[in-house]
Amino acid sequence: MKEEEKRTVTLKVENVSFYYGARRILENVSFSAEKGDFIGIIGPNGSGKTTLLRIINNLLKPMGGVVLLDGREISKMREREIAKRISSVPQNPTVNFDFSVWDIVMMGRYPHLGRLSIEDERDEEIVSRCMKLTNVHHLANRSVTEVSGGELQRILIARALAQEAKILLLDEPTSNLDINYQIEIMDLLRDLTLKKGITIICTMHDLNLAARYCEMLILLSNGRIRAIGRPEEVITRDNIKEAFGIDVLVEENPITNSIYVIPLGSVSSIKRREVISKS
């Protein structure tokens, strides 16, 4: 992608901080995202990953710092205006209502509809195209309560794409999915960045998937950015040990050329084994 094209859509997070009472969740977090970027946010549970996504989507207000979308402070934008620019897919999604898959994806058109207007032919064309792109068009008339976990994730991505937003936020998009669905979802997300120029920011637990697919990683630890950059710059033995409290080997996959992590054991377990071996 040409550099001048990448500058057309810009998200900036500047010195964002957030607290629950006296407990620090995020402190002075800063990064920027350009058109077509694939950014992964990694870190242990409680490090602030989901909170950061919610602040970016204006669902939470930062107690310090700002989020800028195309140079505008997002907290001062209208909800419908934000929804035309940023869409999201939640973690571990469940749908308990007996809607058809088509109806669920059509819900993504709400930012573009007037208060009393109904969907027209263009809305239907967009929904159909998004369903084909995510390979769920054959499920259009099925109840959403009858689909598999992997299918539901693709359906919700289709709904997010139907918003025609240029930024897509996903919270743990591969959690609780079998490995075949994990690869399928990550392949889809990568194609969206490369072929559609969509900017993707997602939280991830699987370090190996994050290293393979994301072009930039942000490692959060105790609410602060421990490291930011390309996967090989972020996923290092020292960084993982410091953030997760576990010792690892970091090697290069000879087939994919991406790095991968081999856990050796928690730091406390390794120290305990050393004490036992010496006694």
C-alpha positions as CSV (number, residue, x, y, z in Angstrom):
1,M,0.0,0.0,0.0
2,K,1.3,3.4,-0.9
3,E,2.3,5.7,1.9
4,E,0.1,8.6,0.7
5,E,-2.9,6.2,0.8
6,K,-2.1,5.1,4.4
7,R,-2.4,8.7,5.6
8,T,-6.0,9.0,4.6
9,V,-7.4,7.4,7.8
10,T,-5.6,8.0,11.0
11,L,-6.3,7.0,14.6
12,K,-4.2,8.5,17.4
13,V,-4.2,7.5,21.0
14,E,-2.3,10.1,23.0
15,N,-1.3,9.6,26.7
16,V,-4.5,7.8,27.6
17,S,-5.0,6.9,31.3
18,F,-7.9,5.2,33.0
19,Y,-8.5,4.2,36.6
20,Y,-11.2,2.2,38.5
21,G,-11.2,4.0,41.8
22,A,-7.6,4.0,42.9
23,R,-6.6,1.0,40.7
24,R,-4.6,1.9,37.6
25,I,-5.9,0.2,34.5
26,L,-4.0,2.3,31.8
27,E,-1.4,5.0,32.2
28,N,0.0,7.2,29.4
29,V,-0.8,4.8,26.6
30,S,0.1,6.3,23.1
31,F,0.2,4.8,19.6
32,S,-1.2,5.6,16.2
33,A,-2.8,3.5,13.5
34,E,-2.9,4.2,9.7
35,K,-5.0,2.8,6.9
36,G,-4.6,-0.9,6.4
37,D,-2.6,-1.5,9.6
38,F,-3.0,-4.8,11.5
39,I,-2.3,-4.1,15.1
40,G,-2.4,-6.6,17.9
41,I,-2.7,-5.7,21.6
42,I,-1.2,-8.4,23.8
43,G,-0.5,-8.7,27.5
44,P,-1.7,-10.8,30.6
45,N,-5.2,-10.7,32.0
46,G,-5.9,-7.4,33.7
47,S,-3.3,-5.5,31.7
48,G,-5.9,-3.1,30.2
49,K,-6.4,-4.6,26.8
50,T,-10.2,-4.6,26.7
51,T,-10.4,-1.2,28.5
52,L,-8.2,0.3,25.8
53,L,-10.5,-1.0,23.0
54,R,-13.5,0.4,24.8
55,I,-11.9,3.8,25.1
56,I,-11.0,3.8,21.4
57,N,-14.6,3.1,20.6
58,N,-15.8,5.9,23.0
59,L,-17.6,3.4,25.3
60,L,-15.4,4.6,28.2
61,K,-14.0,8.1,28.7
62,P,-10.3,8.3,29.5
63,M,-9.3,10.2,32.7
64,G,-6.3,11.5,30.9
65,G,-5.3,11.9,27.3
66,V,-7.3,11.8,24.2
67,V,-8.3,9.6,21.2
68,L,-8.2,11.4,17.9
69,L,-9.9,10.2,14.7
70,D,-8.8,12.0,11.6
71,G,-7.6,14.8,13.9
72,R,-10.9,15.1,15.8
73,E,-11.3,14.3,19.5
74,I,-13.6,11.2,19.4
75,S,-15.2,12.0,22.8
76,K,-16.8,15.1,21.1
77,M,-18.2,13.2,18.1
78,R,-21.8,11.8,17.9
79,E,-22.4,8.1,18.4
80,R,-23.7,7.6,14.9
81,E,-20.8,9.5,13.4
82,I,-18.3,7.3,15.3
83,A,-20.2,4.1,14.1
84,K,-19.7,5.1,10.5
85,R,-15.9,5.1,11.1
86,I,-15.3,2.5,13.8
87,S,-17.0,-0.9,14.1
88,S,-16.3,-3.6,16.7
89,V,-16.7,-7.3,17.4
90,P,-17.0,-8.2,21.2
91,Q,-15.2,-11.0,23.0
92,N,-17.0,-14.4,23.4
93,P,-20.1,-13.1,21.6
94,T,-23.5,-14.8,22.2
95,V,-26.8,-14.1,20.5
96,N,-29.9,-15.3,22.4
97,F,-32.6,-13.9,20.1
98,D,-34.0,-15.9,17.2
99,F,-32.9,-13.6,14.4
100,S,-31.9,-14.8,11.0
101,V,-28.2,-14.4,10.0
102,W,-29.3,-11.9,7.4
103,D,-31.1,-9.8,10.0
104,I,-28.0,-9.8,12.2
105,V,-25.7,-8.6,9.5
106,M,-28.3,-6.0,8.4
107,M,-28.1,-4.5,11.9
108,G,-24.7,-3.2,10.8
109,R,-26.4,-0.7,8.5
110,Y,-28.0,1.3,11.4
111,P,-25.5,4.2,11.4
112,H,-26.5,4.9,7.8
113,L,-30.3,4.8,8.2
114,G,-32.5,7.7,9.3
115,R,-34.7,7.5,12.3
116,L,-37.7,6.4,10.4
117,S,-36.1,5.0,7.2
118,I,-35.9,1.3,6.3
119,E,-33.3,-0.6,4.4
120,D,-33.2,-0.1,0.6
121,E,-31.7,-2.0,-2.3
122,R,-28.2,-0.5,-1.6
123,D,-28.3,-1.7,2.0
124,E,-29.2,-5.1,0.8
125,E,-26.4,-5.1,-1.7
126,I,-23.9,-4.1,1.0
127,V,-25.1,-6.8,3.4
128,S,-24.9,-9.4,0.6
129,R,-21.4,-8.4,-0.3
130,C,-20.2,-8.5,3.3
131,M,-21.7,-11.9,3.8
132,K,-20.0,-13.3,0.7
133,L,-16.7,-11.7,1.8
134,T,-16.9,-13.5,5.1
135,N,-18.3,-16.7,3.6
136,V,-21.6,-16.8,5.5
137,H,-24.0,-16.0,2.6
138,H,-25.2,-19.6,2.6
139,L,-26.4,-19.1,6.2
140,A,-28.6,-16.1,5.4
141,N,-31.9,-17.7,6.3
142,R,-30.7,-19.8,9.2
143,S,-31.3,-18.7,12.8
144,V,-28.3,-17.2,14.4
145,T,-28.9,-19.5,17.4
146,E,-28.1,-22.5,15.2
147,V,-24.6,-21.6,13.9
148,S,-21.2,-22.8,15.2
149,G,-18.8,-20.6,17.1
150,G,-16.6,-20.0,14.1
151,E,-19.6,-19.2,11.9
152,L,-21.0,-16.7,14.5
153,Q,-17.6,-14.9,14.6
154,R,-17.7,-14.5,10.8
155,I,-21.3,-13.3,11.0
156,L,-20.4,-10.6,13.5
157,I,-17.4,-9.6,11.4
158,A,-19.8,-9.4,8.4
159,R,-22.1,-7.2,10.5
160,A,-19.2,-4.9,11.5
161,L,-18.2,-4.7,7.8
162,A,-21.7,-3.7,6.8
163,Q,-21.2,-0.5,8.8
164,E,-18.6,0.4,6.1
165,A,-16.3,1.7,8.8
166,K,-12.6,1.9,8.0
167,I,-11.5,0.8,11.5
168,L,-12.4,-2.6,13.0
169,L,-11.9,-3.4,16.6
170,L,-11.9,-7.0,17.8
171,D,-11.6,-8.3,21.4
172,E,-10.0,-11.7,21.4
173,P,-11.4,-12.7,17.9
174,T,-10.1,-16.3,18.2
175,S,-10.9,-17.1,21.8
176,N,-12.7,-20.5,22.4
177,L,-12.4,-21.4,18.7
178,D,-10.9,-24.6,17.3
179,I,-7.6,-24.1,15.6
180,N,-9.1,-24.4,12.1
181,Y,-11.5,-21.5,12.9
182,Q,-8.7,-19.5,14.4
183,I,-6.7,-19.6,11.2
184,E,-9.8,-19.0,9.1
185,I,-10.6,-15.8,11.1
186,M,-7.1,-14.5,11.1
187,D,-6.7,-15.1,7.4
188,L,-9.9,-13.2,6.8
189,L,-8.7,-10.3,9.0
190,R,-5.4,-10.1,7.2
191,D,-7.2,-10.1,3.8
192,L,-9.3,-7.2,5.0
193,T,-6.2,-5.1,5.7
194,L,-4.4,-6.0,2.5
195,K,-7.3,-6.0,0.0
196,K,-9.8,-3.6,1.5
197,G,-7.5,-1.2,3.4
198,I,-9.4,-1.7,6.7
199,T,-7.4,-0.8,9.8
200,I,-7.7,-3.7,12.4
201,I,-6.9,-3.4,16.1
202,C,-7.4,-6.5,18.1
203,T,-6.6,-7.9,21.5
204,M,-5.0,-11.4,21.5
205,H,-4.0,-14.0,24.0
206,D,-2.2,-16.3,21.5
207,L,1.2,-14.9,21.1
208,N,2.1,-17.1,18.2
209,L,-1.0,-16.1,16.2
210,A,-0.3,-12.4,17.0
211,A,3.3,-12.8,15.8
212,R,2.2,-14.5,12.6
213,Y,-0.5,-12.1,11.5
214,C,0.0,-8.7,13.1
215,E,2.4,-6.2,11.6
216,M,2.6,-4.3,14.8
217,L,2.2,-5.4,18.4
218,I,1.6,-3.4,21.6
219,L,2.6,-5.3,24.8
220,L,0.7,-4.0,27.9
221,S,1.9,-4.8,31.4
222,N,0.3,-3.3,34.5
223,G,-1.5,-0.7,32.4
224,R,1.6,0.6,30.7
225,I,3.1,-0.1,27.3
226,R,6.1,-2.5,27.9
227,A,7.0,-2.7,24.2
228,I,5.6,-1.5,20.9
229,G,6.8,-2.3,17.4
230,R,7.1,-5.3,15.0
231,P,6.5,-8.7,16.4
232,E,10.2,-9.6,16.6
233,E,10.9,-6.4,18.5
234,V,8.1,-7.0,21.0
235,I,8.0,-10.7,21.6
236,T,11.4,-11.2,23.2
237,R,12.4,-13.5,26.0
238,D,12.9,-10.5,28.4
239,N,9.7,-8.8,27.5
240,I,7.6,-12.0,27.9
241,K,9.3,-12.8,31.2
242,E,8.7,-9.3,32.5
243,A,5.1,-9.1,31.4
244,F,3.8,-12.6,31.9
245,G,6.2,-14.0,34.6
246,I,7.1,-16.9,32.4
247,D,10.4,-18.0,30.8
248,V,10.2,-18.8,27.1
249,L,12.2,-19.5,24.0
250,V,11.6,-17.3,21.0
251,E,12.4,-18.9,17.7
252,E,11.7,-18.3,14.0
253,N,9.3,-20.6,12.2
254,P,11.2,-21.9,9.2
255,I,8.0,-22.3,7.2
256,T,6.2,-19.0,7.9
257,N,9.3,-17.0,8.8
258,S,7.3,-15.6,11.8
259,I,8.6,-15.9,15.3
260,Y,7.0,-18.3,17.7
261,V,7.1,-18.8,21.5
262,I,7.9,-22.0,23.4
263,P,7.0,-21.8,27.1
264,L,9.7,-23.1,29.5
265,G,7.7,-22.6,32.7
266,S,6.7,-19.8,35.0
267,V,9.6,-17.9,36.7
268,S,8.4,-19.0,40.1
269,S,8.3,-22.7,39.0
270,I,11.8,-22.5,37.6
271,K,13.1,-21.0,40.8
272,R,11.4,-23.7,42.8
273,R,12.9,-26.5,40.7
274,E,16.3,-24.9,41.1
275,V,15.9,-24.8,44.9
276,I,14.7,-28.5,45.0
277,S,17.6,-29.6,42.8
278,K,20.1,-28.0,45.2
279,S,18.5,-29.4,48.3
